[in-house]
Amino acid sequence: MTPTPVAWTISVSDDYDDAEPRVQMTVERLGDAGNGLVAHLSPTNARRLRTALADALKEIGEQP
């Protein structure tokens, strides 16, 4: 299986009715800007993602 090349960005937004800031993670296929997925992560979910990335790096022998 050939991996699909993607672009990703991380940003912060407080443009919600509750005015709570959230981490936004956008993932798009390269060459297909504007048609990706945007995850709106609470601080708890952003920390879960950080932990999952650190665990994956350790699994492949890299420093998190």
C-alpha positions in Angstrom: 0.0 0.0 0.0 1.4 3.4 -1.0 0.8 6.1 1.7 -1.2 9.1 0.6 0.9 12.3 0.8 -0.9 14.8 3.1 -0.4 18.3 4.4 -1.3 19.2 8.0 -1.5 22.3 10.1 -2.2 23.1 13.7 -3.8 26.3 14.9 -5.8 27.6 17.8 -9.3 29.0 17.5 -11.7 30.6 20.0 -14.4 31.3 17.5 -17.1 29.3 19.3 -20.3 30.2 21.2 -18.7 29.2 24.5 -15.5 31.3 23.8 -13.3 28.4 24.9 -10.1 28.1 22.8 -9.6 24.8 21.0 -6.7 23.3 19.0 -7.6 22.8 15.3 -5.8 20.2 13.3 -6.4 20.2 9.6 -5.3 17.3 7.4 -5.6 17.5 3.6 -4.4 15.4 0.7 -1.6 17.3 -1.1 -2.9 19.1 -4.1 -6.5 19.1 -2.8 -6.6 22.2 -0.6 -9.9 23.1 0.9 -11.2 19.5 0.9 -9.6 18.1 4.0 -10.8 17.4 7.5 -10.6 19.8 10.5 -10.5 18.3 14.0 -11.6 20.8 16.7 -9.8 19.4 19.8 -10.5 20.3 23.4 -7.4 20.6 25.6 -8.0 17.1 26.9 -8.2 15.6 23.4 -5.1 17.6 22.2 -3.2 16.1 25.1 -4.4 12.6 24.2 -3.2 13.2 20.6 0.2 14.4 22.0 0.5 11.2 24.1 -0.5 9.0 21.2 2.2 10.6 19.0 4.8 10.2 21.7 3.9 6.6 22.1 4.1 6.0 18.4 7.5 7.6 18.2 8.7 5.4 21.1 7.3 2.3 19.3 9.5 3.0 16.2 12.6 3.7 18.3 12.5 7.5 18.1 12.6 10.1 20.9 9.3 11.7 21.5 
